[in-house]
Amino acid sequence: METLWFCLIAFSLTAYVVLDGFDLGAGMVHLFVARNDSERVTVLRTIGPVWDGNEVWLIATGGTIFAVFPALYATSFSGFYLPLMMVLWLLVGRAIAIEFRHQIDSPLWKQAWDVIFTLSSGALALFFGVALGNVARGVPIGPDGSFFEPLWTDFHPLRATGILDPYTIFAGITAKIALAHHGALWVAMKTEGQVRKRAWDAARITGWLTVLTTIVATISTRLVQPHMASRFSHHPWGYLFPLLAAV
């Protein structure tokens, strides 16, 4: 039963990445593919009907973990308290940037919220990737079921040095590039003219970068997580997950 719930949670997180990833990516690229106010409004309208609804998948995942794996919920939310608070504020900042942008008809006001929208979208993608990197690398859970990791220490390349270390930062960069590619494709599909052309150009660049960083991140994961090979040998069905990721 635990394995079934684990797979359901993995599916829920995947659905969130797919369905909310494109509007995070659209936020990341919208300052680059849209050069004036009308073009930026066009990009915002491509995600307008769905950006808040897609976040329900994240809420559903958190609720499922709380109900099914309460020890995991308590351990992760206490150990990652600071990063999770930062994610919360980034989600809030991104939402108010979308909603407040249209409240005052001032170029400076709109540009300020456009910058906040782009920065918060990019930082969210980075933090989600860093979180995934921490899960893949592992955290030092003590006998009492808790752990503490500093946000960063000396960034030693060969050992875990905190929530932010060379491996987890690269995992965050990989996620950020992948979601930027996802968002650029979405904007290209939903727009036309110069915005569409710039979005396609961004999608081509980020697409190749996604392939490159994913390969490097996969090799790095094998190096920092030596138990991975034995896990897959004992549970061959687990190869389904990287296969789906490759597809």
MDAnalysis code that builds the backbone (N, CA, C; Angstrom):
import MDAnalysis as mda
import numpy as np

u = mda.Universe.empty(741, n_residues=247, atom_resindex=np.repeat(np.arange(247), 3), trajectory=True)
u.add_TopologyAttr("name", ["N", "CA", "C"] * 247)
u.add_TopologyAttr("resid", np.arange(1, 248))
u.add_TopologyAttr("resname", ["MET", "GLU", "THR", "LEU", "TRP", "PHE", "CYS", "LEU", "ILE", "ALA", "PHE", "SER", "LEU", "THR", "ALA", "TYR", "VAL", "VAL", "LEU", "ASP", "GLY", "PHE", "ASP", "LEU", "GLY", "ALA", "GLY", "MET", "VAL", "HIS", "LEU", "PHE", "VAL", "ALA", "ARG", "ASN", "ASP", "SER", "GLU", "ARG", "VAL", "THR", "VAL", "LEU", "ARG", "THR", "ILE", "GLY", "PRO", "VAL", "TRP", "ASP", "GLY", "ASN", "GLU", "VAL", "TRP", "LEU", "ILE", "ALA", "THR", "GLY", "GLY", "THR", "ILE", "PHE", "ALA", "VAL", "PHE", "PRO", "ALA", "LEU", "TYR", "ALA", "THR", "SER", "PHE", "SER", "GLY", "PHE", "TYR", "LEU", "PRO", "LEU", "MET", "MET", "VAL", "LEU", "TRP", "LEU", "LEU", "VAL", "GLY", "ARG", "ALA", "ILE", "ALA", "ILE", "GLU", "PHE", "ARG", "HIS", "GLN", "ILE", "ASP", "SER", "PRO", "LEU", "TRP", "LYS", "GLN", "ALA", "TRP", "ASP", "VAL", "ILE", "PHE", "THR", "LEU", "SER", "SER", "GLY", "ALA", "LEU", "ALA", "LEU", "PHE", "PHE", "GLY", "VAL", "ALA", "LEU", "GLY", "ASN", "VAL", "ALA", "ARG", "GLY", "VAL", "PRO", "ILE", "GLY", "PRO", "ASP", "GLY", "SER", "PHE", "PHE", "GLU", "PRO", "LEU", "TRP", "THR", "ASP", "PHE", "HIS", "PRO", "LEU", "ARG", "ALA", "THR", "GLY", "ILE", "LEU", "ASP", "PRO", "TYR", "THR", "ILE", "PHE", "ALA", "GLY", "ILE", "THR", "ALA", "LYS", "ILE", "ALA", "LEU", "ALA", "HIS", "HIS", "GLY", "ALA", "LEU", "TRP", "VAL", "ALA", "MET", "LYS", "THR", "GLU", "GLY", "GLN", "VAL", "ARG", "LYS", "ARG", "ALA", "TRP", "ASP", "ALA", "ALA", "ARG", "ILE", "THR", "GLY", "TRP", "LEU", "THR", "VAL", "LEU", "THR", "THR", "ILE", "VAL", "ALA", "THR", "ILE", "SER", "THR", "ARG", "LEU", "VAL", "GLN", "PRO", "HIS", "MET", "ALA", "SER", "ARG", "PHE", "SER", "HIS", "HIS", "PRO", "TRP", "GLY", "TYR", "LEU", "PHE", "PRO", "LEU", "LEU", "ALA", "ALA", "VAL"])
u.atoms.positions = np.array([
    [0.825, -1.207, 0.000],
    [0.000, 0.000, 0.000],
    [0.866, 1.267, 0.000],
    [1.989, 1.205, 0.783],
    [2.873, 2.361, 0.818],
    [3.436, 2.675, -0.566],
    [3.786, 1.602, -1.306],
    [4.326, 1.805, -2.651],
    [3.296, 2.442, -3.575],
    [2.040, 2.008, -3.451],
    [0.970, 2.581, -4.266],
    [0.809, 4.071, -3.979],
    [0.800, 4.438, -2.701],
    [0.663, 5.855, -2.356],
    [1.870, 6.657, -2.822],
    [3.058, 6.054, -2.737],
    [4.250, 6.733, -3.236],
    [4.107, 7.041, -4.728],
    [3.630, 6.072, -5.488],
    [3.448, 6.277, -6.932],
    [2.391, 7.345, -7.205],
    [1.323, 7.348, -6.404],
    [0.282, 8.365, -6.584],
    [0.820, 9.766, -6.286],
    [1.648, 9.879, -5.258],
    [2.250, 11.175, -4.943],
    [3.211, 11.595, -6.049],
    [3.978, 10.628, -6.567],
    [4.880, 10.936, -7.683],
    [4.083, 11.404, -8.901],
    [2.949, 10.759, -9.165],
    [2.093, 11.183, -10.279],
    [1.549, 12.590, -10.048],
    [1.133, 12.884, -8.811],
    [0.590, 14.200, -8.501],
    [1.642, 15.287, -8.685],
    [2.874, 15.021, -8.229],
    [3.952, 15.991, -8.413],
    [4.283, 16.176, -9.887],
    [4.270, 15.064, -10.638],
    [4.526, 15.149, -12.074],
    [3.454, 15.981, -12.766],
    [2.203, 15.768, -12.378],
    [1.105, 16.554, -12.945],
    [1.293, 18.035, -12.638],
    [1.756, 18.343, -11.426],
    [1.993, 19.744, -11.084],
    [3.094, 20.338, -11.960],
    [4.191, 19.591, -12.136],
    [5.293, 20.100, -12.949],
    [4.855, 20.331, -14.389],
    [4.082, 19.398, -14.923],
    [3.636, 19.519, -16.318],
    [2.608, 20.637, -16.479],
    [1.636, 20.680, -15.572],
    [0.515, 21.600, -15.743],
    [0.799, 22.997, -15.195],
    [1.667, 23.116, -14.199],
    [2.028, 24.444, -13.707],
    [3.393, 24.873, -14.216],
    [4.160, 23.917, -14.746],
    [5.499, 24.244, -15.227],
    [5.492, 25.208, -16.392],
    [4.499, 25.091, -17.266],
    [4.515, 25.972, -18.431],
    [4.237, 27.421, -18.055],
    [3.415, 27.658, -16.998],
    [3.194, 29.058, -16.660],
    [4.343, 29.626, -15.825],
    [5.071, 28.768, -15.086],
    [6.320, 29.228, -14.496],
    [7.320, 29.592, -15.599],
    [7.386, 28.733, -16.616],
    [8.285, 29.013, -17.734],
    [7.883, 30.244, -18.511],
    [6.582, 30.429, -18.705],
    [6.115, 31.635, -19.387],
    [6.500, 32.889, -18.601],
    [6.441, 32.784, -17.267],
    [6.871, 33.899, -16.443],
    [8.345, 34.193, -16.600],
    [9.150, 33.129, -16.713],
    [10.593, 33.317, -16.859],
    [10.971, 33.994, -18.175],
    [10.259, 33.657, -19.256],
    [10.670, 34.153, -20.579],
    [9.900, 35.391, -21.024],
    [8.885, 35.813, -20.254],
    [7.995, 36.819, -20.823],
    [8.665, 38.185, -20.981],
    [9.680, 38.506, -20.186],
    [10.399, 39.762, -20.391],
    [11.284, 39.720, -21.628],
    [11.616, 38.510, -22.083],
    [12.524, 38.370, -23.215],
    [11.784, 38.189, -24.540],
    [10.620, 37.562, -24.491],
    [9.873, 37.345, -25.737],
    [8.880, 38.471, -25.999],
    [8.569, 39.272, -24.989],
    [7.633, 40.393, -25.133],
    [8.394, 41.691, -24.896],
    [8.347, 42.601, -25.842],
    [9.165, 43.805, -25.777],
    [8.384, 45.060, -25.397],
    [7.084, 45.017, -25.399],
    [6.295, 46.190, -25.016],
    [5.106, 45.734, -24.171],
    [4.336, 46.714, -23.702],
    [3.267, 46.398, -22.760],
    [2.204, 45.491, -23.374],
    [1.815, 45.749, -24.594],
    [0.760, 44.939, -25.213],
    [1.218, 43.502, -25.412],
    [2.489, 43.308, -25.777],
    [3.000, 41.950, -25.940],
    [3.078, 41.223, -24.598],
    [3.430, 41.957, -23.539],
    [3.484, 41.321, -22.216],
    [2.093, 40.943, -21.713],
    [1.130, 41.786, -22.018],
    [-0.249, 41.437, -21.668],
    [-0.673, 40.178, -22.416],
    [-0.251, 40.056, -23.667],
    [-0.578, 38.868, -24.458],
    [-0.002, 37.608, -23.818],
    [1.256, 37.686, -23.375],
    [1.874, 36.531, -22.727],
    [1.145, 36.176, -21.437],
    [0.781, 37.193, -20.655],
    [0.047, 36.936, -19.410],
    [-1.311, 36.298, -19.685],
    [-1.941, 36.699, -20.772],
    [-3.252, 36.128, -21.105],
    [-3.150, 34.665, -21.502],
    [-1.988, 34.230, -21.976],
    [-1.857, 32.811, -22.351],
    [-1.950, 31.901, -21.129],
    [-1.583, 32.429, -19.950],
    [-1.665, 31.611, -18.734],
    [-2.785, 32.087, -17.810],
    [-3.443, 33.172, -18.152],
    [-4.446, 33.780, -17.285],
    [-5.529, 32.839, -16.791],
    [-6.116, 32.003, -17.655],
    [-7.232, 31.153, -17.181],
    [-6.805, 29.971, -16.319],
    [-5.506, 29.646, -16.280],
    [-5.121, 28.362, -15.676],
    [-4.040, 28.457, -14.608],
    [-3.345, 29.588, -14.475],
    [-2.155, 29.595, -13.621],
    [-2.474, 29.276, -12.157],
    [-3.596, 29.774, -11.642],
    [-3.917, 29.515, -10.241],
    [-4.531, 28.127, -10.045],
    [-5.324, 27.673, -10.994],
    [-5.922, 26.343, -10.892],
    [-4.893, 25.231, -10.915],
    [-3.816, 25.424, -11.681],
    [-2.791, 24.383, -11.760],
    [-2.078, 24.161, -10.437],
    [-2.070, 25.169, -9.572],
    [-1.390, 25.026, -8.284],
    [-2.141, 24.098, -7.326],
    [-3.373, 23.735, -7.685],
    [-4.123, 22.796, -6.847],
    [-3.384, 21.467, -6.737],
    [-2.655, 21.076, -7.778],
    [-1.904, 19.820, -7.732],
    [-0.857, 19.854, -6.628],
    [-0.234, 21.014, -6.412],
    [0.755, 21.132, -5.345],
    [0.088, 21.003, -3.973],
    [-1.072, 21.627, -3.825],
    [-1.814, 21.535, -2.569],
    [-2.261, 20.090, -2.324],
    [-2.722, 19.434, -3.385],
    [-3.161, 18.042, -3.249],
    [-2.008, 17.133, -2.841],
    [-0.820, 17.390, -3.387],
    [0.348, 16.584, -3.020],
    [0.690, 16.764, -1.553],
    [0.724, 18.017, -1.095],
    [1.016, 18.270, 0.311],
    [-0.017, 17.644, 1.226],
    [-1.291, 17.731, 0.869],
    [-2.346, 17.125, 1.677],
    [-2.249, 15.611, 1.721],
    [-1.881, 15.004, 0.597],
    [-1.741, 13.549, 0.557],
    [-0.585, 13.087, 1.431],
    [0.544, 13.793, 1.348],
    [1.686, 13.443, 2.198],
    [1.310, 13.573, 3.671],
    [0.578, 14.632, 4.012],
    [0.156, 14.841, 5.403],
    [-0.734, 13.697, 5.890],
    [-1.624, 13.215, 5.031],
    [-2.572, 12.183, 5.437],
    [-1.966, 10.782, 5.437],
    [-1.100, 10.507, 4.471],
    [-0.611, 9.137, 4.279],
    [0.753, 8.915, 4.928],
    [1.642, 9.904, 4.841],
    [2.985, 9.790, 5.399],
    [3.236, 10.942, 6.381],
    [2.552, 10.946, 7.517],
    [2.689, 12.077, 8.452],
    [4.111, 12.270, 8.970],
    [4.855, 11.162, 9.151],
    [6.236, 11.296, 9.624],
    [7.090, 11.999, 8.572],
    [6.893, 11.641, 7.305],
    [7.610, 12.319, 6.219],
    [7.244, 13.791, 6.173],
    [5.962, 14.091, 6.332],
    [5.498, 15.487, 6.322],
    [6.166, 16.289, 7.434],
    [6.162, 15.712, 8.652],
    [6.748, 16.425, 9.792],
    [8.250, 16.611, 9.610],
    [8.928, 15.567, 9.137],
    [10.384, 15.641, 8.978],
    [10.779, 16.650, 7.910],
    [10.123, 16.578, 6.762],
    [10.502, 17.450, 5.649],
    [10.143, 18.902, 5.918],
    [8.964, 19.138, 6.507],
    [8.545, 20.519, 6.721],
    [9.315, 21.186, 7.856],
    [9.846, 20.394, 8.778],
    [10.686, 20.991, 9.821],
    [12.113, 21.178, 9.325],
    [12.658, 20.172, 8.636],
    [14.027, 20.273, 8.142],
    [14.197, 21.302, 7.047],
    [13.177, 21.434, 6.190],
    [13.239, 22.389, 5.079],
    [12.387, 23.631, 5.366],
    [12.299, 24.008, 6.631],
    [11.381, 25.100, 7.002],
    [11.712, 26.395, 6.277],
    [12.971, 26.825, 6.309],
    [13.343, 28.090, 5.662],
    [13.116, 28.062, 4.159],
    [13.600, 27.023, 3.437],
    [13.322, 26.987, 1.993],
    [11.831, 26.963, 1.666],
    [11.043, 26.250, 2.475],
    [9.606, 26.189, 2.207],
    [8.938, 27.548, 2.430],
    [9.407, 28.287, 3.429],
    [8.878, 29.643, 3.628],
    [9.246, 30.547, 2.452],
    [10.454, 30.355, 1.914],
    [10.865, 31.140, 0.743],
    [10.006, 30.796, -0.462],
    [9.702, 29.503, -0.637],
    [8.809, 29.092, -1.723],
    [7.429, 29.714, -1.549],
    [6.938, 29.729, -0.309],
    [5.626, 30.322, -0.043],
    [5.599, 31.792, -0.433],
    [6.624, 32.535, -0.038],
    [6.663, 33.961, -0.378],
    [6.826, 34.186, -1.878],
    [7.555, 33.312, -2.549],
    [7.679, 33.428, -4.005],
    [6.341, 33.158, -4.694],
    [5.594, 32.174, -4.204],
    [4.257, 31.920, -4.750],
    [3.352, 33.125, -4.556],
    [3.425, 33.739, -3.363],
    [2.624, 34.930, -3.092],
    [3.058, 36.085, -3.991],
    [4.378, 36.290, -4.101],
    [4.877, 37.379, -4.934],
    [4.490, 37.230, -6.389],
    [4.530, 36.005, -6.877],
    [4.156, 35.760, -8.271],
    [2.675, 36.035, -8.493],
    [1.855, 35.629, -7.548],
    [0.409, 35.822, -7.691],
    [0.039, 37.301, -7.663],
    [0.602, 38.050, -6.697],
    [0.232, 39.466, -6.627],
    [0.807, 40.251, -7.796],
    [1.932, 39.779, -8.378],
    [2.467, 40.447, -9.556],
    [1.479, 40.362, -10.717],
    [0.845, 39.198, -10.865],
    [-0.146, 39.037, -11.930],
    [-1.377, 39.889, -11.663],
    [-1.836, 39.896, -10.408],
    [-3.088, 40.577, -10.080],
    [-2.921, 42.094, -9.944],
    [-1.782, 42.568, -9.417],
    [-1.602, 43.994, -9.159],
    [-1.153, 44.776, -10.376],
    [-0.617, 44.064, -11.383],
    [-0.054, 44.758, -12.547],
    [-1.058, 45.690, -13.208],
    [-2.318, 45.305, -13.217],
    [-3.332, 46.066, -13.958],
    [-4.053, 47.094, -13.088],
    [-3.630, 47.254, -11.831],
    [-4.371, 48.122, -10.934],
    [-4.089, 49.606, -11.165],
    [-2.896, 49.941, -11.628],
    [-2.517, 51.339, -11.870],
    [-1.961, 51.455, -13.278],
    [-2.441, 52.434, -14.019],
    [-1.995, 52.627, -15.394],
    [-0.742, 53.501, -15.407],
    [0.380, 52.878, -15.047],
    [1.658, 53.585, -14.996],
    [2.741, 52.670, -15.544],
    [3.562, 53.142, -16.484],
    [4.617, 52.277, -17.031],
    [5.573, 51.760, -15.966],
    [5.950, 52.616, -15.021],
    [6.873, 52.190, -13.971],
    [6.245, 51.109, -13.093],
    [4.968, 51.285, -12.745],
    [4.246, 50.300, -11.937],
    [4.196, 48.953, -12.642],
    [3.851, 48.966, -13.919],
    [3.732, 47.717, -14.668],
    [5.089, 47.035, -14.842],
    [6.121, 47.839, -15.128],
    [7.447, 47.253, -15.311],
    [7.958, 46.619, -14.019],
    [7.668, 47.277, -12.881],
    [8.112, 46.725, -11.600],
    [7.478, 45.361, -11.355],
    [6.182, 45.231, -11.597],
    [5.513, 43.957, -11.366],
    [5.915, 42.917, -12.405],
    [6.245, 43.353, -13.623],
    [6.748, 42.415, -14.625],
    [8.067, 41.799, -14.168],
    [8.939, 42.636, -13.607],
    [10.226, 42.133, -13.114],
    [10.004, 41.177, -11.947],
    [9.118, 41.528, -11.029],
    [8.817, 40.649, -9.892],
    [8.254, 39.322, -10.379],
    [7.384, 39.363, -11.389],
    [6.798, 38.149, -11.946],
    [7.878, 37.241, -12.531],
    [8.803, 37.825, -13.276],
    [9.869, 37.041, -13.889],
    [10.809, 36.460, -12.831],
    [11.228, 37.295, -11.872],
    [12.168, 36.836, -10.851],
    [11.554, 35.758, -9.955],
    [10.303, 35.956, -9.547],
    [9.667, 34.967, -8.677],
    [9.421, 33.660, -9.414],
    [9.053, 33.723, -10.694],
    [8.857, 32.497, -11.477],
    [10.166, 31.727, -11.604],
    [11.248, 32.444, -11.932],
    [12.543, 31.787, -12.065],
    [13.051, 31.225, -10.754],
    [12.865, 31.984, -9.666],
    [13.322, 31.503, -8.359],
    [12.525, 30.294, -7.898],
    [11.229, 30.263, -8.187],
    [10.409, 29.099, -7.836],
    [10.909, 27.849, -8.548],
    [11.149, 27.960, -9.850],
    [11.655, 26.811, -10.599],
    [12.991, 26.351, -10.038],
    [13.858, 27.313, -9.686],
    [15.160, 26.975, -9.117],
    [15.007, 26.256, -7.782],
    [14.129, 26.757, -6.906],
    [13.955, 26.145, -5.584],
    [13.311, 24.767, -5.685],
    [12.365, 24.601, -6.596],
    [11.776, 23.274, -6.772],
    [12.831, 22.270, -7.236],
    [13.711, 22.701, -8.145],
    [14.787, 21.824, -8.593],
    [15.772, 21.510, -7.486],
    [16.083, 22.513, -6.662],
    [16.969, 22.289, -5.516],
    [16.336, 21.294, -4.544],
    [15.034, 21.428, -4.311],
    [14.342, 20.484, -3.427],
    [14.433, 19.067, -3.967],
    [14.226, 18.907, -5.272],
    [14.342, 17.582, -5.886],
    [15.762, 17.058, -5.756],
    [16.750, 17.949, -5.910],
    [18.142, 17.546, -5.746],
    [18.432, 17.052, -4.345],
    [17.854, 17.704, -3.326],
    [18.038, 17.250, -1.945],
    [17.415, 15.880, -1.717],
    [16.244, 15.649, -2.307],
    [15.590, 14.344, -2.165],
    [16.425, 13.255, -2.828],
    [16.954, 13.544, -4.025],
    [17.755, 12.548, -4.740],
    [19.077, 12.281, -4.024],
    [19.707, 13.326, -3.503],
    [20.985, 13.172, -2.810],
    [20.817, 12.544, -1.439],
    [19.708, 12.872, -0.779],
    [19.466, 12.371, 0.566],
    [19.823, 13.403, 1.618],
    [19.149, 13.323, 2.758],
    [19.413, 14.235, 3.874],
    [19.717, 13.405, 5.119],
    [20.504, 13.942, 6.058],
    [20.930, 13.169, 7.242],
    [19.850, 13.094, 8.317],
    [18.906, 12.179, 8.157],
    [17.832, 12.012, 9.146],
    [18.375, 11.263, 10.352],
    [18.173, 11.820, 11.544],
    [18.682, 11.229, 12.771],
    [17.779, 10.147, 13.321],
    [18.179, 9.508, 14.416],
    [17.369, 8.440, 15.022],
    [15.988, 8.904, 15.466],
    [15.870, 10.187, 15.776],
    [14.574, 10.709, 16.208],
    [13.672, 11.095, 15.048],
    [14.126, 10.833, 13.806],
    [13.306, 11.131, 12.646],
    [13.334, 12.567, 12.206],
    [14.323, 13.329, 12.641],
    [14.434, 14.732, 12.242],
    [15.811, 14.984, 11.652],
    [15.962, 16.114, 11.007],
    [17.264, 16.489, 10.472],
    [17.348, 18.009, 10.400],
    [18.570, 18.468, 10.321],
    [18.802, 19.890, 10.112],
    [19.921, 20.053, 9.107],
    [19.682, 20.872, 8.092],
    [20.694, 21.192, 7.110],
    [20.817, 22.705, 7.035],
    [22.033, 23.261, 7.106],
    [22.176, 24.702, 6.885],
    [21.823, 25.042, 5.446],
    [21.484, 26.288, 5.204],
    [21.142, 26.684, 3.840],
    [22.335, 26.490, 2.917],
    [23.538, 26.817, 3.398],
    [24.766, 26.508, 2.663],
    [25.938, 26.609, 3.626],
    [27.090, 26.015, 3.225],
    [28.308, 26.150, 4.041],
    [29.465, 26.565, 3.132],
    [30.355, 25.599, 2.805],
    [31.547, 25.984, 2.036],
    [31.490, 25.553, 0.567],
    [30.355, 24.962, 0.142],
    [30.179, 24.536, -1.250],
    [31.285, 23.568, -1.700],
    [31.654, 22.652, -0.841],
    [32.646, 21.645, -1.219],
    [32.058, 20.761, -2.313],
    [32.770, 20.547, -3.425],
    [32.177, 19.812, -4.561],
    [31.992, 18.330, -4.338],
    [32.647, 17.738, -3.325],
    [32.614, 16.287, -3.160],
    [31.818, 15.812, -1.957],
    [31.132, 16.704, -1.262],
    [30.330, 16.271, -0.126],
    [29.113, 17.184, 0.020],
    [28.083, 16.651, 0.689],
    [26.897, 17.450, 0.958],
    [27.241, 18.551, 1.954],
    [26.991, 19.780, 1.609],
    [27.375, 20.909, 2.463],
    [26.185, 21.765, 2.862],
    [24.984, 21.290, 2.672],
    [23.813, 22.065, 3.031],
    [22.725, 21.892, 1.998],
    [21.628, 22.614, 2.209],
    [20.532, 22.549, 1.244],
    [21.002, 23.027, -0.116],
    [21.848, 24.054, -0.115],
    [22.448, 24.534, -1.356],
    [23.890, 24.052, -1.418],
    [24.176, 23.151, -2.344],
    [25.541, 22.719, -2.608],
    [25.687, 22.567, -4.121],
    [26.873, 22.269, -4.626],
    [27.041, 22.225, -6.093],
    [26.044, 21.308, -6.802],
    [25.760, 20.129, -6.206],
    [24.834, 19.206, -6.865],
    [23.413, 19.740, -6.879],
    [22.919, 20.201, -5.725],
    [21.530, 20.659, -5.665],
    [21.318, 21.937, -6.468],
    [22.328, 22.805, -6.496],
    [22.211, 24.027, -7.303],
    [22.134, 23.670, -8.783],
    [22.950, 22.704, -9.205],
    [22.880, 22.296, -10.613],
    [21.538, 21.643, -10.928],
    [20.997, 20.875, -9.970],
    [19.658, 20.310, -10.167],
    [18.633, 21.418, -10.323],
    [18.763, 22.489, -9.535],
    [17.853, 23.624, -9.664],
    [17.990, 24.327, -11.005],
    [19.231, 24.487, -11.476],
    [19.455, 25.119, -12.775],
    [18.855, 24.268, -13.891],
    [19.009, 22.944, -13.776],
    [18.429, 22.043, -14.778],
    [16.915, 22.192, -14.820],
    [16.282, 22.224, -13.652],
    [14.825, 22.392, -13.600],
    [14.407, 23.749, -14.172],
    [15.164, 24.777, -13.862],
    [14.825, 26.115, -14.350],
    [14.894, 26.181, -15.868],
    [15.940, 25.607, -16.438],
    [16.076, 25.615, -17.901],
    [14.966, 24.791, -18.546],
    [14.659, 23.622, -17.958],
    [13.621, 22.764, -18.519],
    [12.261, 23.450, -18.510],
    [11.927, 24.125, -17.404],
    [10.637, 24.805, -17.330],
    [10.609, 26.053, -18.209],
    [11.754, 26.707, -18.388],
    [11.808, 27.823, -19.333],
    [11.518, 27.337, -20.751],
    [12.058, 26.170, -21.090],
    [11.762, 25.555, -22.393],
    [10.277, 25.232, -22.515],
    [9.728, 24.660, -21.453],
    [8.303, 24.314, -21.411],
    [7.443, 25.572, -21.632],
    [7.799, 26.647, -20.923],
    [7.036, 27.883, -21.047],
    [7.171, 28.535, -22.405],
    [8.378, 28.488, -22.978],
    [8.589, 29.078, -24.307],
    [7.752, 28.351, -25.365],
    [7.678, 27.030, -25.256],
    [6.847, 26.273, -26.193],
    [5.372, 26.640, -26.039],
    [4.932, 26.812, -24.799],
    [3.539, 27.197, -24.549],
    [3.226, 28.556, -25.163],
    [4.101, 29.537, -24.919],
    [3.877, 30.884, -25.467],
    [3.886, 30.844, -26.988],
    [4.802, 30.068, -27.569],
    [4.851, 29.960, -29.022],
    [3.572, 29.353, -29.582],
    [2.995, 28.395, -28.869],
    [1.772, 27.741, -29.326],
    [0.555, 28.663, -29.222],
    [0.573, 29.581, -28.245],
    [-0.601, 30.392, -27.954],
    [-0.556, 31.798, -28.557],
    [0.543, 32.179, -29.182],
    [0.666, 33.538, -29.697],
    [0.978, 33.502, -31.187],
    [1.183, 34.682, -31.747],
    [1.534, 34.810, -33.160],
    [2.429, 36.026, -33.343],
    [2.936, 36.194, -34.567],
    [3.763, 37.351, -34.873],
    [5.138, 37.283, -34.231],
    [5.646, 38.448, -33.836],
    [6.994, 38.541, -33.284],
    [7.120, 37.822, -31.947],
    [6.076, 37.850, -31.145],
    [6.132, 37.145, -29.861],
    [6.328, 35.653, -30.099],
    [5.592, 35.119, -31.057],
    [5.718, 33.692, -31.366],
    [7.115, 33.366, -31.881],
    [7.661, 34.230, -32.737],
    [9.002, 33.993, -33.284],
    [10.053, 34.004, -32.178],
    [9.971, 34.996, -31.289],
    [10.944, 35.061, -30.200],
    [10.791, 33.866, -29.260],
    [9.554, 33.431, -29.038],
    [9.327, 32.275, -28.168],
    [9.925, 31.011, -28.781],
    [9.773, 30.855, -30.097],
    [10.374, 29.688, -30.750],
    [11.894, 29.733, -30.639],
    [12.479, 30.929, -30.807],
    [13.939, 31.056, -30.668],
    [14.374, 30.674, -29.260],
    [13.626, 31.135, -28.256],
    [13.946, 30.791, -26.868],
    [13.790, 29.299, -26.628],
    [12.754, 28.694, -27.243],
    [12.517, 27.260, -27.066],
    [13.652, 26.437, -27.668],
    [14.177, 26.864, -28.813],
    [15.278, 26.120, -29.430],
    [16.522, 26.144, -28.543],
    [16.843, 27.322, -28.017],
    [18.037, 27.442, -27.178],
    [17.880, 26.640, -25.887],
    [16.767, 26.848, -25.199],
    [16.560, 26.155, -23.929],
    [16.353, 24.660, -24.118],
    [15.855, 24.252, -25.282],
    [15.680, 22.821, -25.544],
    [17.005, 22.079, -25.540],
    [17.999, 22.605, -26.275],
    [19.310, 21.960, -26.290],
    [19.975, 22.034, -24.930],
    [19.796, 23.162, -24.233],
    [20.362, 23.279, -22.883],
    [19.713, 22.288, -21.928],
    [18.423, 22.031, -22.109],
    [17.735, 21.055, -21.266],
    [18.318, 19.660, -21.449],
    [18.539, 19.279, -22.684],
    [19.130, 17.959, -22.954],
    [20.507, 17.854, -22.311],
    [21.327, 18.878, -22.496],
    [22.695, 18.854, -21.965],
    [22.702, 18.794, -20.439],
    [21.941, 19.676, -19.794],
    [21.954, 19.710, -18.332],
    [21.323, 18.462, -17.730],
    [20.325, 17.888, -18.404],
    [19.702, 16.661, -17.894],
    [20.679, 15.502, -17.912],
    [21.470, 15.398, -18.969],
    [22.475, 14.334, -19.046],
    [23.502, 14.496, -17.926],
    [23.983, 15.721, -17.743],
    [24.984, 15.970, -16.693],
    [24.382, 15.717, -15.311],
    [23.133, 16.159, -15.102],
    [22.484, 15.949, -13.804],
    [22.275, 14.471, -13.517],
    [21.954, 13.686, -14.544],
    [21.763, 12.244, -14.364],
    [23.060, 11.559, -13.952],
    [24.148, 11.931, -14.617],
    [25.460, 11.367, -14.263],
    [25.850, 11.795, -12.849],
    [25.604, 13.052, -12.521],
    [25.938, 13.555, -11.186],
    [25.131, 12.842, -10.106],
    [23.865, 12.551, -10.401],
    [23.020, 11.844, -9.434],
    [23.582, 10.460, -9.134],
    [24.053, 9.804, -10.163],
    [24.655, 8.466, -9.958],
    [25.893, 8.568, -9.058],
    [26.639, 9.663, -9.161],
    [27.853, 9.818, -8.372],
    [27.558, 10.145, -6.913],
    [26.547, 10.993, -6.676],
    [26.273, 11.423, -5.294],
    [25.339, 10.453, -4.569],
    [24.679, 9.566, -5.295],
    [23.752, 8.618, -4.676],
    [24.167, 7.204, -5.076],
    [25.157, 6.620, -4.381],
    [25.685, 5.304, -4.776],
    [24.678, 4.173, -4.617],
    [23.614, 4.375, -3.831],
    [22.634, 3.306, -3.619],
    [21.665, 3.160, -4.802],
    [21.727, 4.082, -5.759],
    [20.722, 4.079, -6.827],
    [20.755, 2.787, -7.639],
    [21.943, 2.323, -7.978],
    [22.044, 1.120, -8.814],
    [21.415, -0.088, -8.118],
    [21.685, -0.244, -6.811],
    [21.117, -1.389, -6.101],
    [19.610, -1.267, -5.953],
    [19.110, -0.045, -5.806],
    [17.656, 0.145, -5.710],
    [16.970, -0.299, -6.997],
    [17.540, 0.085, -8.118],
    [16.934, -0.297, -9.391],
    [17.053, -1.798, -9.634],
    [18.140, -2.417, -9.163],
    [18.298, -3.863, -9.358],
    [17.285, -4.649, -8.514],
    [16.943, -4.118, -7.338],
    [15.955, -4.784, -6.493],
    [14.516, -4.473, -6.912],
    [14.308, -3.342, -7.556],
    [12.963, -2.935, -7.988],
    [13.026, -2.498, -9.451],
    [13.123, -3.450, -10.384],
    [13.286, -3.094, -11.804],
    [12.149, -2.234, -12.352],
    [10.939, -2.334, -11.756],
    [9.829, -1.524, -12.243],
    [10.116, -0.035, -12.077],
    [11.074, 0.301, -11.209],
    [11.420, 1.694, -11.008],
    [12.013, 2.362, -12.240],
    [12.500, 1.541, -13.193],
    [13.026, 2.121, -14.428],
    [11.937, 2.829, -15.224],
    [10.685, 2.565, -14.878],
    [9.591, 3.235, -15.565],
    [9.671, 4.749, -15.400],
    [10.111, 5.208, -14.219],
    [10.155, 6.649, -13.960],
    [11.180, 7.379, -14.831],
    [12.447, 6.931, -14.881],
    [13.386, 7.620, -15.794],
    [12.994, 7.461, -17.262],
    [12.338, 6.336, -17.608],
    [11.891, 6.166, -18.986],
    [10.830, 7.209, -19.344],
    [9.885, 7.416, -18.432],
    [8.865, 8.450, -18.659],
    [9.489, 9.841, -18.721],
    [10.500, 10.080, -17.872],
    [11.182, 11.369, -17.897],
    [11.876, 11.589, -19.240],
    [12.509, 10.540, -19.777],
    [13.185, 10.657, -21.072],
    [12.175, 10.940, -22.182],
    [11.022, 10.265, -22.126],
    [9.988, 10.496, -23.145],
    [9.495, 11.937, -23.067],
])
